[in-house]
Amino acid sequence: MDETDRTLEQLLAGLTAVRDGNLDTRLPEDAGGLPGKIAAVYNGMVAQLSLVTTEVTRVAEEVGGQGLLGGQARVPPVGGVWRQLTAGVNSMADNLTSQVRNISQVATAVARGDLTQKIRVDARGEILELKETINTMVERLSSFAEEVTRVAREVGTEGNLGGQATVHGVSGTWKDLTDNVNSMANNLTNQVRNIAQVTTAVAQGDLTRKIDVDARGEILELKTTINTMVDQLGSFAAEVTRVAREVGSEGRLGGQAEVADVSGTWKRLTENVNELAGNLTRQVRAIAEVTSAVARGDLTRTVAVDAPGEVGALRDNINAMVESLRATTRANEEKDWLKTNLARISSGIQGRRSPAEVAELIMREVPPLVQAQYGSFFLAEEGPDGTELAAIASYGTPAGAPPGVRRVRMGQSLVGQAAADGRTLLVEDLPPGYARISSGTGSADASVLIVLPIVVEGQVLGALELASVHAFAPVHRDFLEQFTELLGANVAAQIANARTDELLERSQQLTSELSARQQEIQARQRELQDSNAELKEKAALLADRNRDIERKNLQIEQARQELEERAQQLARASLYKSEFLANMSHELRTPLNSLLILAQLLAQNADGNLTEKQVDYATVIHSAGSDLLQLINDILDLSKVEAGRMDVHREPVSLQRVLDYAEATFRPVADERKLDFTVSAAPRAGAGLVTDEGRLRQVLRNLLGNALKFTERGEVSLRVEQAAESEVPLPLRGAGPVLAFRVADTGIGIPADRVESVFGAFQQGDRGTARAYGGTGLGLSISREVARLLGGTITLQSSVGVGSTFTLYLPETAGRAEQPARPAAGGAGGSADTAAAGGPAADGVSPRTAEVAGTAEVAEAVLPPAADAPGTGAGTVLVVDDDSRNVYALTEILRTAGHEVLTADNGAAGIRLLAAHPEVDLVIMDLMMAGMDGYAATRAIRAMPGRGSLPVVVVTAKAMPDDQSEAMAAGASDYLTKPVDPDELLATIRTWLGTAAT
C-alpha cells in the first residue's frame, strides 16, 4: 500500500471518528506533499469543530444544566457555516434568556404576591403558548386571590363569618381550591362561632357551656384547651367564690383558694387571689387591732401595714382619725388639767385674807405646776415716786440675791414694762448669766423668761415673773394667761377686803376714841368750870402781855422783811450762778463732745493706720478730756449741793453688792500701785441698810480714790461694821443703828491744823500736795455734803507720815423722805448720777490714773463694732446740730455702727430734710441752735403727719436739772448730755430702733 492509500485510510478513519462524535483523532502532519496538507486541513477543521462544540456545549450546559442565562459562545473569528452556527447558538441563547427571565420575573412576582405583572416578551410556538398559559394563570390566580383575600378579610379582619369565595370560569384545581377555601371558611365560621359562644358565655359568667363543634388538628387542640380552661376556670371561680364568701360575707379571714392541677397563668392567678386574700387579711386584721385598741382607749397604736390604693387611703384615714382622737384627747386632758388646777388654786386662794398669803400660796403652787424653776410675785404699791411693784414672794431665789424687798417702778425693767403696757412679755434664748437657777447639786442658766401683768379693769395690781431652763409648753402658757385673769379678780378682792378690814378697824378705833374723847370732854368741862374763875383773873395779866407781844411782833416783822430782801438777793445770786454754770457747762461740753469721741475713735485705731505712740497720744487726750468733764460735773454737783437741789432716793441696799463694787473698781488700781487692798465687813453688818446706793458709792469712791492716790506704799482698806454707841457723832445719836464705813491708808497723812480745811471746796492740803498729786479739792467737800444728805457724817483721823482714816457714819435705816424723780441715765441729772453710775470722782482716782493699766485697755474700752452685733437694727439717722465738730464726730460713730447718716445745721433745715427723706428712722437733736432751736424743731416734728412716733434723741450740752424735763415736754423720746458716751448713744439708738420696729 502506497503513501496515498495510507493517507486516505487515516483521513477516512478520522472522518469516521468525527461522524461518531470523536473529535480527538488527528492526522500526522509530518508527511510531505498533498498528504501533509490534507492532514493539516483536517486537523484544523477538527480543531475548529472541537472549539465550536466546546463553546456550544458550555452554553448549553450553563443555560440548560446550570440555569445561567445570558451565556454566549465565544469562538475565534470564523466564517461560513461555523460563523452561522455560532451566531445561531448565541441567538437561541439570547431569546431563551429574555423569555425565561421574563417568565421568571412574572413567576417571582407571583411568588411575592404581586399578581399585576404579565409576560410581555415576544415568543412563538410553545413558548408563546406557555406565555399565554402563564398570563391566564396569573389572571385567574389574581381573581382567586382577590376572592380569598376578601373572604379572609371578612372572616379574619372584619370578623364577618360566613363569607364564600366566588371565582367564575375556573375548573380543575382552581375550582377545587375555591371549594376548599369556601369549605375552610365555612368550617372556621362554625368553629369560631361555637368558640365565640362559649367564650361569651364565660365572659358573662356562664361556665356551663363547652365547645361541641367538630374540629381537627390545632382547632381540636384549641377546642380541648378552651374546654379545659372552662373547667379550670369553673373550679377557680368556685374556689375564689368560696374564699370571697368566707372573707367578704362570713368574715372569716385567712382563707386560701385551692385549685388542683393548674399551672402557668391559672396557678399565678390562684396565687394572686391567695396573696390578695392574705394581704386583705393582714390589712383588715391590722386595722381591726388598731380600732380595737382605740375602742379600749389606747390611742398610741397606728396601722403600720403596707397597703396601696383605697386600702392605703383607709389606713391613712384611720391613722389620721387616731391622731385626731389623740389630739382631741390631749386637748381635753389639757382643758381638764387647766380647769382642775385653776379650780384647785382658786379654792386655795379663797380662804386667805392677806395678799402676802396669796402670794406665798401662788409661789408654792404655780412654778412647779408649769415646770418653772424661778418665780417672783410683785404687788403694786404706792411709793414715793408713784406706783411701785414690790416682790412680796418668790420661788427658787438663787443664792447671793440681795436681801430685802425688791421694788420696781412702772416702766422700769421687763417687770415694770409689762405692768405698764398691760401685756405679757415672753423672752426666749436668754443670754448666759442673765438668770441663774441653782440647787444643792449645781446651777444652770435659765433660757426662757415670762412676765405676766395682773390687770383688772385697766388697773395694774401686780405682776408674775417666771423663768425656766426649758420653753413653756402651750398648755402652761394658756394656764398662766387664764390664771392671771383669775388672780387679778382674787387680788382685787383681797385688796378690797384688806381695805374694808382697814376701814372697819379704823371705824372701830375712831368709835373708841370718840367715846374716850367724850368722857374727856365731860371731865374737861368740869375742869373748865373750875378754871373759869382763874382765867378771868389771868385775863388782865394776858392783856398786858399781849401788848408786849405786839411790840415784839412788830420788831420781828421788820427783821423778817430784812431777811426776805437778803433771801431774794441770795436767790438772784444763785440764779445768776446757775445760769453761768449752765452756759459754761454747755460751752465746755460742746467741744468736749467731739474731742472725746474723736479721741476714742483714734484710740480704737479701727483702720490700723496709727502707731502705738499715736494711739497713746489719743488715749492721753481722751483721759485729759475726761478729767475736764469730771471737773465740770463736780462743779455742777457742788452747785446743786449749795442750792439744795441734789436728789436722794432711799431704798434697801445690799451691802455686799456695794463692797463687791469697791473691790472690782479699786483692786486693779491697788495692784498696779503695788499696795495691799482689803475690803471687809463685820458679820450681819448692814443687813437692813436703807439709803441711796448711788450716793453711797460716790462717797466711798471719793474716799478710796483719795486713799490710793496719797498712798505710795503700805495698804489701803475698807472696813464696814456697826459703830459703837460711844463713837457715834452727837448729831446721829438716837437715830438707831449706825454703820461705820472706815477707809484707812498708810499714806502721807494730813497735819492737824489742816484736818478741817480739807473738807472745804477747792482745798487739798498745802500747795505742794496739790502740785505733787493733782486734783481739784472738790471731792471731799461734795462727799461731806452727800453724807449729810444721806443723814450721816464724815470724820477724819490722821497723822503726818503715818496715814489717815476717814469714817463715814451712816444710819442703817434712814427716813424715806419724798424725793423728786431721778433723771434718766445720762440725762440732766448732772454729775452726781453720772458718778453714781461708776465714773471716778474729782478727788478720787481720776480717769488719768487709768493710764497705768496701759493704752491697750483704754483702746478696748472705746467704740465696739455695732454694725454686725446680733439684734442691731441699722437704719437711717438724721443728725441736727449747728456745731460741725459734733456733727463730724457723731457721723463717724453712726457710720462705724452701720447707719446711714443725714445732717442738718439748724432746726428748719432738719425739718425740710426730714420731709424730703421718709426713710429716716431716728433723729439726733441738739437743743441750742441759731434760728429754730431744738425745742421748736422737736415740736414741729411731732406735728408732721406720720412722724408722731418717730424717735427723737436729744444730745445736748444743757445739763441743768430743768433742761431734760423741758426737752421731754417738747416731745423728745430720750435725753443724753454731751460729751456723749458712744456706747450709751449706740445702745439708746438700738433700743429706739427696736421699739419703732415692733
Beta strands, then each sheet from edge to edge (+ up, - down):
strand 1: 374-383
strand 2: 386-395
strand 3: 407-409
strand 4: 425-428
strand 5: 436-438
strand 6: 443-445
strand 7: 448-456
strand 8: 459-468
strand 9: 651-652
strand 10: 676-681
strand 11: 690-691
strand 12: 715-722
strand 13: 738-745
strand 14: 793-799
strand 15: 803-811
strand 16: 876-880
strand 17: 900-904
strand 18: 920-925
strand 19: 952-956
strand 20: 974-977
sheet 1: 3+ 2- 1+ 8- 7+ 4-
sheet 2: 5+ 6-
sheet 3: 9+ 11-
sheet 4: 10+ 12+ 13- 15+ 14-
sheet 5: 17+ 16+ 18+ 19+ 20+
end
